């Protein structure tokens, strides 16, 4: 017996792959490990905790080690994420000023 993924899951995975591809230059410049972008769930985990709290993480990546330019690229990536229609939540990985600005733009409480 073969296992088939639902069309919704297939479409969501395809959409995520497109998002990652469209933002490949920003992702590369940010220094975020590829494993943090393995799926929407992985990326949400990172945005909510600043690390992969609920997924295996074999990297030594620490948000605090990002330089100013890398952090700016992270902010652009997060903004693109919510602009692409992913559900708003406060991205704790960002500083309060960016949380507030993005919250105002995307309808959440900043």
Beta strands, then each sheet from edge to edge (+ up, - down):
end
